[in-house]
Amino acid sequence: SPDETKLLFLLQQRNRSEAIVRIRAIVGFALIFYLYKNRVPVYSKVVIYLSILEPDDKKALTDLLTDIQLSIVNTLETKKISKIIQDDILPQLLQAGSIKLKGDFGIISDDDIFDEDKNPEWSDKKRKKLEDKLNKMSEWQIEGKDTNYITFSHMKSGTFYKEISNWLLPFDINTSYVDHLLENIKDSSLIKNFLVSKAILCDSDRYSLCFLIDKADKSVLHMMIENLKMKEEEIKSLMEDGQYVNNKNNDIIRNYLQDLYRFFHIFADRIHFDNPFHYSLNLIECSVLKPLFISYPDRSIEIAGQYMNIDRFRESYKIYSEVIQLVDGKAENFQKMGFSCQKLEFYDEALEWYLRADFAKPENFWTIQHIAQCYRLKGDLMQAIKYYSEIENMTVNSPNILIAIGECYLMTKDYDNALKRLFEAQFKYPKSIKVLRSLAWATLAAGKYEQSYNFYMNILGFEYTDFDIDPTIQDYLNAGHSAWLCKKRPEAIKFYIESYKKCEKEDDFMKQMNEDEPYLIKGGIDHKDFIIMKEIIREFAGSQKKIRKTFQ
């Protein structure tokens, strides 16, 4: 349980002239307040202190807490970003063949990646995907997200990191230890400049970099220096373009939160501490702090948007609910509140906000599309068709609205209108795989089994087609249905087995089969035959397990 005197002491540090002391104290205060939000209201001294703040002091504290909250939201993305880098981006870099990871530092030169002489088989398509992912990493860094955790998390096992205090020790380039590490290194001034900058690495990672320098051989150091030059130029370029704003306070907040994140996730004895990053850390949930945030609703709207951007819709919903009535009635705010409701499956409430957005900004494609989606999701299909029809002619080079209208008719069992709209989509967008899949299923549902079978043969690539398709679990499953309904039982078994093989679990396949049984019964398949077919699939599953055991 936090001590009231210590909490008050942290809060009073907001007046300190040293930015690092002031900001670290308020970060600690905010995290403690959230973790003990149900207990803090009884601390009368803290409550009174906050209530008697002068207007300017109140605004300054709220601005700082808001900046801290925005950085907290970024920090909550660290696990997700690290997983994407480790499981998606790095394997693609390694598969490129020509790419060299620069020692343990993990920074990669664009020249190494995109030199065509090194890897002539690397297709433009793969190259473009990788470029997009590397650009995404740059965007994350510009936004203040933590892209370095995956690189440095494996470098914190030495003696230095056995001391708790060292995990949160501010980095000092002037210590004798750092001087000793760098004194015999050529171009050490470049490394020093990089270490002094707070724009890229948090304090904990800068110490890790120093230890790496101490152990690295000359070739690794040379590559590291070249990478530092590249990184320094990149930051300068971003600053010149206005994409990166060098805000000292925000750098301190971000770096300290990243230090804390590393401590709570890597420290050997972390099990003895309650990890604050396992929570949503939505500070407006603290009853004592809520009045501060509500007093400046425009900034709270900014926080809600940040939570929404990382798909934490419950948090964005809570904040919007508190402050949306206190800000200007902008369509964008109503849209975002509606979107948060929709993602939480509060469809009626989402519709209320979308309709407000439609009133504030009429004939907006995005708004009307989401009104239609909500009506569809809550089962009011005719209303959904009405709103989809409003924007049918607003789309360019996309069949999605026609498909949505067709599928709404399909759900009402109005097969004539469903097929009419989907064939219209096929005429307008003959190369759309989405249209082809929708038509294949719609013709099956409508009882036009031969037609459905032909569509699925196109999807699976068994007939001449312009489509370059990687068939899905659902494609093979539905192809099995259409083949069986066309009395092609051996083919049906083959397609079902292909679908089964793509499933991670047998239960997933059987669940989908059971859900589709009514369509098969409608087409004349006897229930007993349906049970036998499932047993054939299970028999296949058992034989596959035996084969795997044999070769293990």
Secondary structure, DSSP 8 states (H G I E B T S, - for coil): ---HHHHHHHHHGGG-S-HHHHHHHHHHHHHHHHHTTTTGGG-HHHHHHHHT--HHHHHHHHHHHHHHHHHHHHHTTHHHHHHHIIIIIHHHHHHTSS----TTT----HHHHH-GGG-TT--HHHHHHHHHHHHHHHHHHHHT---SHHHHTTS--SGGGGSHHHHT----TTSHHHHHHHTT-TTHHHHHHHHH-SSS--HHHHHHHHHHHHH--HHHHHHHHHHHHHHHHHHHHHHHTTSS---HHHHHHHHHHHHHHHHHHH-TTGGGS--GGGS---GGGSTTTHHHHHHSHHHHHHHHHHHHHTT-HHHHHHHHHHHGGGS---HHHHHHHHHHHHHTT-HHHHHHHHHHHHHHSTT-HHHHHHHHHHHHHTT-HHHHHHHHHHTGGG-SS--HHHHHHHHHHHHTT-HHHHHHHHHHHHHH-TT-HHHHHHHHHHHHHTT-HHHHHHHHHHHHTSS--S------HHHHHHHHHHHHHTT-HHHHHHHHHHHHHH-S-HHHHHHHHHHHHHHHHHTT--HHHHHHHHHHHHHHHHHHHHHHHHH-
